[in-house]
């Protein structure tokens, strides 16, 4: 006979544990790696105990062991995932060792239709949970990719602005010298009206020092 008292006690313990974790998750933004591994180990242990108490591999819901293996491989890093998969295999071995045909409360065995319906429900539940978890993981991955692309775009924009700022600073530095010289010369010409005559004298003296070549020396 199935020990329903132990099964119900296990379900109550799991429910209380999940409720405590749910209330604590509102205060913590994220869980650490060891916390996630501990939660998976607790869930696997509680599920294995329920399966062992309710017929072992004869229980059609033993197919949910595959869900635990999928969660371990997706959530944990490589080495902890290998350890988790080994733990799932050991749990399946324990369920195999506890195999016992399922019976009704009066001791009569399950008929074929009920066993087939239970198996169908177990596979449907496993498929729904796997699809839900896979969709959630894909959504999180896409969200992270979007954040990475946005960060890369902002970094490229900041780098472009930095380059434009450097070019503008260089141009301002190059223009500052000639502009300052022009300002000084303009100020000098304003204060000394004879600056143009002086310039003309300098130009004339320069032209005298460098005479033009003779007409016969031109070569085309």
C-alpha positions as CSV (number, residue, x, y, z in Angstrom):
1,X,0.0,0.0,0.0
2,X,1.1,3.5,-0.7
3,X,2.2,5.4,2.5
4,X,-0.1,8.4,1.9
5,X,0.9,10.0,5.2
6,X,4.5,10.3,4.1
7,X,3.6,11.5,0.7
8,X,1.3,14.2,2.0
9,X,4.0,15.3,4.5
10,X,6.6,15.5,1.7
11,X,4.2,17.7,-0.4
12,X,3.6,20.0,2.6
13,X,7.3,20.4,3.3
14,X,7.9,21.2,-0.4
15,X,5.1,23.7,-0.4
16,X,6.4,25.5,2.7
17,X,9.9,25.6,1.3
18,X,8.7,27.1,-2.0
19,X,6.5,29.7,-0.1
20,X,9.5,30.7,2.0
21,X,11.7,31.0,-1.0
22,X,9.0,33.0,-2.9
23,X,8.8,35.5,0.0
24,X,12.6,35.8,0.2
25,X,12.9,36.3,-3.5
26,X,11.1,39.6,-3.3
27,X,13.9,40.9,-1.1
28,X,16.7,39.4,-3.2
29,X,17.1,40.5,-6.8
30,X,19.0,37.4,-7.9
31,X,20.1,34.1,-6.5
32,X,23.7,32.9,-6.3
33,X,25.0,29.9,-8.1
34,X,25.1,27.7,-5.0
35,X,21.6,28.8,-4.0
36,X,20.2,27.7,-7.4
37,X,22.1,24.4,-7.1
38,X,20.7,23.9,-3.6
39,X,17.1,24.5,-4.8
40,X,17.5,22.0,-7.6
41,X,19.0,19.4,-5.3
42,X,16.1,19.9,-2.8
43,X,13.5,19.6,-5.6
44,X,15.1,16.5,-7.0
45,X,15.3,14.9,-3.5
46,X,11.7,15.7,-2.7
47,X,10.5,14.4,-6.1
48,X,12.5,11.2,-5.8
49,X,11.0,10.6,-2.3
50,X,7.5,11.0,-3.7
51,X,8.2,8.7,-6.6
52,X,9.8,6.1,-4.3
53,X,6.8,6.2,-2.0
54,X,4.3,5.9,-4.8
55,X,5.5,2.9,-6.8
56,X,8.8,3.9,-8.2
57,X,9.1,3.7,-11.9
58,X,5.6,2.2,-12.0
59,X,4.4,5.7,-11.3
60,X,3.8,7.4,-14.7
61,X,5.0,10.7,-13.4
62,X,8.5,9.3,-13.1
63,X,9.0,10.8,-16.6
64,X,9.5,14.1,-14.9
65,X,13.0,13.0,-14.0
66,X,13.9,14.1,-17.5
67,X,12.7,17.6,-16.7
68,X,15.1,17.7,-13.8
69,X,17.9,16.7,-16.1
70,X,17.0,19.4,-18.5
71,X,16.8,22.1,-15.8
72,X,20.2,21.1,-14.4
73,X,21.9,21.2,-17.8
74,X,20.3,24.6,-18.7
75,X,20.8,26.4,-15.4
76,X,24.1,25.2,-14.0
77,X,27.6,25.5,-15.4
78,X,29.3,22.5,-17.0
79,X,30.8,20.7,-14.0
80,X,27.9,21.3,-11.6
81,X,25.6,20.2,-14.4
82,X,27.5,16.9,-14.8
83,X,27.2,16.3,-11.1
84,X,23.4,17.1,-11.3
85,X,22.9,14.7,-14.2
86,X,24.7,12.0,-12.2
87,X,22.3,12.8,-9.3
88,X,19.3,12.4,-11.6
89,X,20.6,9.0,-12.8
90,X,21.0,7.9,-9.2
91,X,17.5,9.1,-8.4
92,X,16.1,7.1,-11.4
93,X,18.0,4.1,-10.1
94,X,16.4,4.5,-6.7
95,X,13.0,4.7,-8.3
96,X,13.7,1.6,-10.3
97,X,14.7,-0.2,-7.1
98,X,11.4,0.9,-5.5
99,X,9.2,-0.4,-8.3
100,X,5.8,-1.6,-7.2
101,X,2.7,-1.9,-9.2
102,X,0.1,0.8,-8.4
103,X,-3.1,-0.4,-6.7
104,X,-6.3,1.2,-5.5
105,X,-7.0,1.8,-1.8
106,X,-8.8,-1.6,-1.7
107,X,-5.7,-3.4,-3.1
108,X,-7.0,-4.0,-6.6
109,X,-4.4,-3.1,-9.3
110,X,-4.9,-0.3,-11.8
111,X,-6.6,-1.3,-15.0
112,X,-5.1,-0.6,-18.4
113,X,-7.2,2.5,-19.2
114,X,-6.4,4.2,-16.0
115,X,-2.7,3.5,-16.3
116,X,-2.7,4.7,-19.9
117,X,-4.5,7.9,-18.9
118,X,-2.0,8.5,-16.1
119,X,0.9,8.1,-18.5
120,X,-0.7,10.5,-21.0
121,X,-1.3,13.1,-18.3
122,X,2.3,12.7,-17.1
123,X,3.7,13.2,-20.6
124,X,1.5,16.2,-21.2
125,X,2.5,17.8,-18.0
126,X,6.2,17.2,-18.7
127,X,5.7,18.7,-22.2
128,X,3.9,21.8,-20.9
129,X,6.5,22.4,-18.2
130,X,9.4,22.0,-20.6
131,X,7.8,24.3,-23.2
132,X,7.0,26.9,-20.6
133,X,10.6,26.8,-19.2
134,X,12.1,26.8,-22.7
135,X,10.0,29.9,-23.7
136,X,11.1,31.7,-20.5
137,X,14.7,30.9,-21.2
138,X,14.5,32.1,-24.8
139,X,12.8,35.3,-23.7
140,X,15.5,36.0,-21.1
141,X,18.2,35.3,-23.7
142,X,16.6,37.7,-26.2
143,X,16.3,40.3,-23.5
144,X,20.0,40.0,-22.6
145,X,20.9,40.2,-26.3
146,X,18.8,43.4,-26.7
147,X,20.6,44.9,-23.7
148,X,24.0,43.9,-25.1
149,X,23.2,45.4,-28.5
150,X,21.9,48.6,-26.9
151,X,25.1,48.9,-24.8
152,X,27.2,48.3,-27.9
153,X,25.3,51.0,-29.8
154,X,25.7,53.5,-26.9
155,X,29.4,52.7,-26.7
156,X,29.8,53.3,-30.5
157,X,28.0,56.6,-30.2
158,X,30.2,57.7,-27.3
159,X,33.3,56.7,-29.3
160,X,32.1,58.7,-32.3
161,X,31.4,61.8,-30.1
162,X,34.8,61.4,-28.5
163,X,36.5,61.4,-32.0
164,X,34.5,64.4,-33.1
165,X,35.5,66.2,-30.0
166,X,39.2,65.4,-30.6
167,X,39.0,66.6,-34.2
168,X,37.2,69.8,-33.1
169,X,39.8,70.4,-30.4
170,X,42.7,69.9,-33.0
171,X,41.0,72.2,-35.5
172,X,40.5,74.9,-32.8
173,X,44.2,74.6,-31.8
174,X,45.3,74.9,-35.4
175,X,43.2,78.0,-36.0
176,X,44.1,79.6,-32.8
177,X,47.7,80.4,-33.9
178,X,46.9,82.2,-37.2
179,X,44.0,84.0,-35.7
180,X,46.1,85.3,-32.9
181,X,48.7,86.4,-35.3
182,X,46.2,88.2,-37.4
183,X,44.7,89.9,-34.4
184,X,48.2,91.1,-33.3
185,X,49.0,92.4,-36.7
186,X,45.7,94.2,-37.0
187,X,46.2,95.8,-33.6
188,X,49.7,96.9,-34.6
189,X,48.4,98.4,-37.8
190,X,45.7,100.2,-35.9
191,X,48.2,101.7,-33.5
192,X,50.8,102.5,-36.1
193,X,49.3,104.0,-39.4
194,X,52.8,103.9,-41.0
195,X,52.9,100.1,-40.9
196,X,51.8,100.0,-44.6
197,X,54.7,102.2,-45.6
198,X,57.1,100.1,-43.6
199,X,55.7,97.0,-45.3
200,X,56.1,98.6,-48.7
201,X,59.7,99.6,-47.9
202,X,60.5,96.0,-46.8
203,X,59.0,94.6,-50.0
204,X,60.9,97.0,-52.2
205,X,64.2,96.2,-50.5
206,X,63.5,92.5,-50.9
207,X,62.8,92.9,-54.6
208,X,66.1,94.8,-55.0
209,X,68.1,92.1,-53.4
210,X,66.7,89.5,-55.8
211,X,66.9,91.0,-59.4
212,X,64.9,89.5,-62.2
213,X,66.9,87.3,-64.7
214,X,67.9,88.8,-68.0
215,X,65.7,88.4,-71.0
216,X,68.0,86.0,-72.8
217,X,68.3,83.7,-69.9
218,X,64.6,82.5,-70.0
219,X,64.2,78.9,-71.0
220,X,60.9,77.4,-72.0
